[in-house]
Structures are given as structure tokens and as C-alpha cells.
Amino acid sequence: MRDRRAVRHRAPTGAADAGTRPHRPSVVVAGGGIAGLTAATALAERGVTVTVLERENELGGRVAAWREQLPDGSTVSMSRGFHAFFRQYYNLRALLRRADPGLARLTPVPDYPLVDGAGRRDTFRGLPRTPPWNALAFALRSPTFRPADLLRLNARAAAPLAAVSVPETYERLDGIDAQTFLERINFPPAARHLAFEVFSRSFFAPPSRMSAAELATMFHLYFLGSSEGLVFDVPDAAYDTALWEPLRVYLLRLGVRFHHRTQVRTVARDGARWLVDGVPADGVVLATDVAGLRSIVSSSPDLADDDWRARVLGLRTAPPFLVHRLWLDRPVAPDRPAFLATGGLDPLDNISVLDRYEREAATWARDRGGSVVELHAYACSSDTDGTVPALRTRLLQRLHQLYPETAHAGIAGELVQWRQDCPLFGVGDFARRPRVRTPFDGLVLAGDGIRIDLPVALMERAATTGWHAANCLLARWGLAGHELTTVPVRGRFAPLRALASLGG
């Protein structure tokens, strides 16, 4: 952590270990993704008896990895796609440090280039880390942003980007879509396409469907609110090997029990306790995906608060996305980056060259003289993008266009993931989202689709809600909680905050 302005949020005080209490509480955590594993860690470290029920055979949720077999008989790793571990993901990193204190299993990606359909290219390499100089330097050296464009910006409309405060930013901007918001600012169309659309689609939604408040908060988290910079780390091996198996071993030592291929269906009251599919517990953490949470609540008549149920059942999922991983029989050019984001090259959103950083892919590529490449298409629309085979064909065409050397490569193997289970951060959704705390004593929610009034997003929101969910239960039993850390909770610049307050 390099940002001296990062904010530490104090934890509830109390006893250090549940063994000092007359009764050692037990908790069932539904979901073994980032949110669930974080909650399990926070509870188990305070001596709470924890059972994790996970629907899949592997941990990690949407950041899981597993093994598949290619036609040549080789066993390879597969996942749901690339994830960037930014330096300002303080609470996620706190989780990972439990099993890897020095974060030695994370390796930096030195650049994060962006390219659009016209061949214009941006990069975050070498930018100053201190706001606002990072944004100014990025704009001045960008091929899509001319100096005259700065003079045309609507300063009042743009002020919320530099004056983020949660939840006030949502109260001001959540009723506007990101595309309309950027048009009001008068951002050059090419700059909107290359910079902002790339980021909005990483939330699995096109700008026309994404909340402007979410965009502003994202800009604050990754750019104008933090001095950590936009260069990120990635695991040096598959997610299970680098992250979740070491954490599972750590949690087993704390007494956590794991039950895989176990999908939670109902939660019921049992006097002062809970029953999770018949398993008794003093507390429950529901850390499933949106569809799983809606299903559990729909099937649990004891969760009988009409307003709260409406909030849960009103959660929406983002459009589907596709991940296409290719094992090629020849290498890509040596100057290709580990990760390339794209704009205006529909349906392609980014290209990863996994053998640049992932140990399993590097071994396969070295042994066969090839490469492992992954193509991502976010926020797909079934009526315009057609079937998965059609998407695959178009993604390959974009790969050949950007990396011509792959056009003549043979495909030794390929795997496709087509999913639709990410939360939608749509217009007006924030006020309707359920919070971590629920109307029911001993039952809390966690996940990246759950509301928390802190400047966090994506994996960091999942981890942060996991810590907070555990803290809520720990405080209930008089046990000490865990400190949270975030980027500054409001924009750094008083003049811009004042300008934003005028109604920009």
C-alpha cells in the first residue's frame, strides 16, 4: 500500500476468541467464492465454528479454476477469464495474505495497453501515480484526446468524477446511464470509446445500461481517488494453485469444514438459531451469486420481510459473456503484451496471453513451442451476437486482425465458457440493493452485488462485504472484528467537490 491517504475503517471491539464465550457460535457460509471465503476467514480467526457449503467442486466462485483435457490428452487449466488484482484492492489482498503473507504468488503486469478499431493505442505505463496528474498526463498523451478537447469539457458536469463520495454520488448520478453522463461532459467520442467503455464493459455491461454513479465510483477507485496507479498484478499460476488451495489449507487448520457440490436451497428459523437445509447454526452468511440468492430467498418463507425480499428478488444479472481459450501450436510475437484491452472491435473486449504469466500455460507453451491465448467478449447480446459458434468465429477474426501471426497457427485445443451470472450495476439499482445487514438477526449477505457504502468494486467489493458480514456477526457475539481499508472515501480536491455540489 503506497497511498498515504488510504482510509482505515475501525473494526468493532470485543473478545479475541470465541472460546472465551459461554457458547462457541457456529456459522454456515453459503458460497465459496471471494465473499464467502473472506467471511469464513474472518469468523474462523475469531474462533467461530464455520461450515462452507459450495455448489461447485472448486473454490473461488467466479475466480475459480479447474482442470480439463485437450484432444491430445494433455491436462490443462481452465477458468472463467482474466482478473486484474489492483494494488488498491486492500481488503482482497488482506485475505490473500493469510496464505501468502508477502503476496509472492502475485506478479506485476508492467503495462495495460488499450487499442481501438482505428489502431489508436493508449497505455498506463509510466503515468504519475498522484491524482490529478495521472489523469492529466493520460489525457495529454492519449491519441484520442487533443489539448483543445480539455477546453471543451463541461467542467461542472465532469466534477463528480473528481468529487466522489459514497453514497452521495449514487444519490446524484445513479438515475443516469454512463453513456449519457459522458456525453454531458463532452468527452471526445474516441476517448469515451477507448477509455471509459473499456472499463464499463469490464463490469459486464455496455455504457448505455450501466449506472453513471458506478462509473464515477470506478473512476475514483482506480484513478482519481487513489495513488496506487492502474498497473496491476495477476496470479503466477492458475487461480486454484496460486490462491484458493493455499487459503483452503489455511482455513482447514482453523477448523473450517468444506462441503462441495452442495447447493443451499432454504434457510429457516429454529427458535433463536437457523437451519440451512437442515444444518443448524447460530449465524448464516449468504454469499452466493444473484440467481442463487434469489432462489434461496424465494424458497425460504421464514425470511418474511416484504421490502427486503423485494430488494433481493429485484437484483438483476448482467448480459452474458464469453471466454474463449486457445492452445496454439506456435507462439505469438514476443512483443505482445500479457493483456490487451480493446474498444470498437466488437465483439472482442480483450486478449490475454496466458503463457506470459501463468505457470501452467507457460509450461504447455514451452513444451510444445506454442502459446495459450484467451479472448473475452463481455456484455454480449443474444439478438445481435448470435450463437456461441458465431461469436467464436468473430473473436478469432479479431485475434487474426490484431495478432496476424496467429492466422496460420493450428489450434491444438480450445475451451469456451458462456456465462450469465454477474450482477448488473444498472441505472437506479443502487438504492434498491439489499445491504450486508438484513432484518433477520444472525443472517447477513455478502458478494459483489450487495450494497456497501464504500468506494469498492468487483472483487474488492466481494471481499469487503465478506469482512463486513463477518464483522456484523462477530459484534453480535461480543467478538472483535477486522479492520477494513479503502481508497479515500471522497474526492481529494475541495474545489471540485464544491463544483459538483452545484448540481453538475
Secondary structure, 3 states (H helix, E strand, C coil): CCCCCCEEECCCCCECCHHHCCCCCEEEEECCEHHHHHHHHHHHCCCCEEEEECCCCCCEHHHCEEEEECCCCCEEEEECCCCCEECCCHHHHHHHCCCCCCCCCEEECCCCCEEECCCCEECCCCCCCCCCHHHHHHHHHCCCCCHHHHHHCCHHHHHHHHCCECCHHHHHHCCCEHHHHHHHHCCCHHHHHHHHHHHHHCCCCCCCCEEHHHHHHHHHHHHHCCCCCCCEEEECCCHHHHHHHHHHHHHHHCCCEEECCCCCCCEEEECCEEEECCEEECEEEECCCHHHHHHHHHCCCCCCCHHHHHHHHCCCECCCEEEEEEEECCCCCCCCCCEEEEECCCCCCEEEEHHHCCHHHHHHHHHHCCEEEEEEECCCCHHHHCCHHHHHHHHHHHHHHHCHHHHHCCEEEEEEEEECCCECCECCCHHHCCECECCCCCEEECCCCCECCCCCCHHHHHHHHHHHHHHHHHHHCCECCCCEEECCCECCCHHHHHHHCCCC
